[in-house]
C-alpha cells in the first residue's frame, strides 16, 4: 500500500506536483463523491483538488461507457415506468444520475432541450414524481448537474483571472482567447504582444488549466491544444493551477513548458471549496449534449 503524503500545509495550500504512484493511488480511492470529504479529513488533501480529480475520473469513466449504457435506454425507461427511481437506475448502472435521467426521458418523448429546461427549473415540472426525482438526481450528481458544471466553469475563470492579474500588474500587453477567436481556429488563453522570458526561453503564449495535469490530461492537451498553438504561435507555456504529475516523460512540443503556478503567484492561493450541492449555477447552464466538461 502506498503511503500518501498530504498535499497541503497547515495554511491549506495545495502542493504543485505529485508522483505518478501517489496520484494513481489517490485516483483509485476517489470512487464516490463521499470519498472527497473522507480523504480531505483523514489525509489532509485540499478538497477542491480532490473534486478536480474526482470530476476527471467521472468524465473519463462516463465517456468509456456512454454508448454502452445508451444502448440500454429502453430498458432504463422500462425500469422507471415500473417504479424504479431515476437515481436508483443510475446507481445500478454506475452512471451519472443526470445523464441517466436524460436517457430515460428521451425514451418518454421529452426532447433534450426540454429536459435541460426542466433540470434548470425543477420547480416548474408539474408531475410530482418527476419533479421529486429530478431534484434527487440534481443533488446527487455533482459533475453533470447545473451546479457542478457552473463550478467547473467558475474554476476555469478563476485560473484565467489569476493569469490576467499577474500580466496586468507588470503592464504586459496581450490578447485573450476571446480576442483571438475571430482570427484563428486554435486559440490559447493568452497571446503576448511581446515574448516573455520564462524557464530560460522566450514564450509567446500561455495556456491556463484549472485542472490537475495527470499523464492522460497532459497528453490530451498536447494533441488538441499545445501542439497546434506551437505550430501557430511558436514557443509557449501551460500552467496547471492544481499541479501535475512531475515524474513522467511528456512529448511536449519543442519550446513548450509546463510552468509551476508559483511563477505567477507565490504561494498560490487555492480555489475556495464549498460543498458542490450548495453551489448555485450563476454563469452557465448545462450543455445539452456534452459528455465532456469545459476546461
MOHU-V613886 format. One record per residue. N is the residue number from 1. SS is DSSP state (alpha for helix, beta for strand, coil for the rest). OMEGA is omega as a letter, one per 30 degrees, with the letter a starting at -180 (NA if undefined). BURIAL is + if it has 16 or more other ideal C-beta (glycine too) atoms within 10 Angstrom, else -. Layout:
n->{N	N}
ss->{SS	SS}
omega->{OMEGA	OMEGA}
burial->{BURIAL	BURIAL}
//
This chain:
n->{1	2	3	4	5	6	7	8	9	10	11	12	13	14	15	16	17	18	19	20	21	22	23	24	25	26	27	28	29	30	31	32	33	34	35	36	37	38	39	40	41	42	43	44	45	46	47	48	49	50	51	52	53	54	55	56	57	58	59	60	61	62	63	64	65	66	67	68	69	70	71	72	73	74	75	76	77	78	79	80	81	82	83	84	85	86	87	88	89	90	91	92	93	94	95	96	97	98	99	100	101	102	103	104	105	106	107	108	109	110	111	112	113	114	115	116	117	118	119	120	121	122	123	124	125	126	127	128	129	130	131	132	133	134	135	136	137	138	139	140	141	142	143	144	145	146	147	148	149	150	151	152	153	154	155	156	157	158	159	160	161	162	163	164	165	166	167	168	169	170	171	172	173	174	175	176	177	178	179	180	181	182	183	184	185	186	187	188	189	190	191	192	193	194	195	196	197	198	199	200	201	202	203	204	205	206	207	208	209	210	211	212	213	214	215	216	217	218	219	220	221	222	223	224	225	226	227	228	229	230	231	232	233	234	235	236	237	238	239	240	241	242	243	244	245	246	247	248	249	250	251	252	253	254	255	256	257	258	259	260	261	262	263	264	265	266	267	268	269	270	271	272	273	274	275	276	277	278	279	280	281	282	283	284	285	286	287	288	289	290	291	292	293	294	295}
ss->{coil	coil	coil	coil	coil	coil	coil	beta	coil	coil	coil	coil	coil	beta	coil	coil	beta	beta	coil	alpha	alpha	alpha	alpha	alpha	alpha	alpha	alpha	alpha	alpha	coil	coil	coil	coil	alpha	alpha	alpha	alpha	alpha	alpha	alpha	alpha	alpha	alpha	coil	coil	coil	alpha	alpha	alpha	alpha	alpha	alpha	alpha	alpha	alpha	alpha	alpha	alpha	alpha	alpha	alpha	alpha	alpha	alpha	alpha	alpha	alpha	alpha	alpha	alpha	coil	coil	alpha	alpha	alpha	alpha	alpha	alpha	alpha	alpha	alpha	coil	coil	coil	coil	alpha	alpha	alpha	alpha	alpha	alpha	alpha	alpha	coil	coil	coil	alpha	alpha	alpha	alpha	alpha	alpha	alpha	alpha	alpha	alpha	alpha	coil	coil	coil	coil	alpha	alpha	alpha	alpha	alpha	alpha	alpha	alpha	alpha	coil	alpha	alpha	alpha	coil	coil	coil	alpha	alpha	alpha	alpha	alpha	alpha	alpha	alpha	alpha	alpha	alpha	alpha	alpha	coil	coil	coil	coil	coil	alpha	alpha	alpha	alpha	alpha	alpha	alpha	alpha	alpha	alpha	alpha	alpha	alpha	alpha	alpha	alpha	alpha	alpha	alpha	alpha	alpha	alpha	alpha	alpha	coil	coil	coil	coil	beta	beta	beta	alpha	alpha	alpha	alpha	coil	coil	coil	coil	coil	coil	coil	coil	coil	beta	beta	beta	beta	beta	beta	beta	beta	beta	coil	coil	beta	beta	beta	beta	beta	beta	beta	beta	beta	coil	coil	coil	beta	coil	alpha	alpha	alpha	alpha	alpha	alpha	alpha	alpha	alpha	alpha	alpha	alpha	alpha	alpha	alpha	alpha	alpha	alpha	alpha	coil	coil	beta	beta	beta	beta	beta	coil	coil	coil	beta	beta	coil	coil	coil	coil	coil	coil	coil	coil	coil	coil	beta	beta	beta	coil	coil	alpha	alpha	alpha	coil	coil	coil	coil	coil	coil	coil	coil	coil	coil	coil	coil	alpha	alpha	alpha	coil	coil	coil	coil	coil	coil	coil	coil	coil	coil	coil	coil	coil	coil	coil	coil	coil}
omega->{l	l	a	l	a	a	a	l	a	l	l	a	a	l	a	l	a	l	a	a	l	l	a	l	l	l	a	a	a	a	a	l	a	l	l	l	a	a	l	a	a	a	l	l	l	a	a	l	l	l	l	a	l	l	l	l	a	a	l	l	a	l	a	a	a	a	l	l	a	l	l	a	l	l	l	a	l	l	a	l	a	l	l	a	l	a	l	l	l	a	l	a	a	a	a	a	a	a	l	l	l	a	a	a	l	l	l	l	l	a	l	a	a	l	a	l	l	a	a	l	a	a	a	a	a	a	a	a	a	l	a	a	l	l	l	a	l	l	a	a	a	l	a	l	l	l	a	a	l	l	l	l	a	l	l	l	l	l	l	l	l	l	l	a	a	a	a	a	a	l	a	a	a	l	l	l	l	l	a	a	a	a	a	l	l	a	l	l	a	l	a	l	l	a	a	l	a	a	l	l	a	a	a	a	l	l	a	l	l	a	l	a	l	a	l	a	a	a	l	l	l	a	a	a	a	l	l	l	l	a	a	a	l	a	a	a	l	l	l	a	l	l	a	l	a	a	l	l	l	a	l	l	l	l	l	a	l	a	l	l	a	l	a	a	a	f	l	l	a	l	a	l	l	l	a	a	l	a	l	l	a	a	a	l	a	l	a	a	a	l	l	a	l	a	NA}
burial->{-	-	-	+	-	-	+	+	-	-	-	-	-	+	+	+	-	+	-	-	-	+	+	-	-	+	+	-	+	+	-	-	+	-	-	+	-	-	+	+	-	-	+	-	+	+	+	+	+	+	+	+	+	+	+	+	+	+	+	-	-	+	-	-	-	-	-	-	+	-	-	-	+	-	-	+	+	-	+	+	-	-	-	-	+	+	+	+	+	+	-	-	+	-	+	+	+	+	+	+	+	+	+	+	+	+	+	-	-	+	-	-	-	-	+	+	-	+	+	-	-	+	-	-	+	-	-	-	-	+	-	-	+	+	-	+	+	+	-	+	+	+	+	+	+	+	+	+	+	+	+	+	+	+	+	+	-	+	+	+	-	+	+	-	-	-	+	-	-	-	-	-	-	+	+	-	+	-	-	+	-	-	-	-	-	+	+	+	+	+	+	+	-	-	-	+	-	+	-	-	-	-	+	+	+	+	+	+	+	+	+	+	+	+	-	-	+	+	+	-	+	+	-	-	+	+	+	+	+	+	-	+	+	+	+	+	+	+	+	+	+	+	+	+	+	-	-	-	-	+	-	+	+	-	-	+	+	+	+	+	+	-	-	+	-	-	-	+	-	+	+	-	+	-	-	+	-	-	+	-	+	-	-	-	-	+	-	-	-	-	-	-	+	-	+}
//
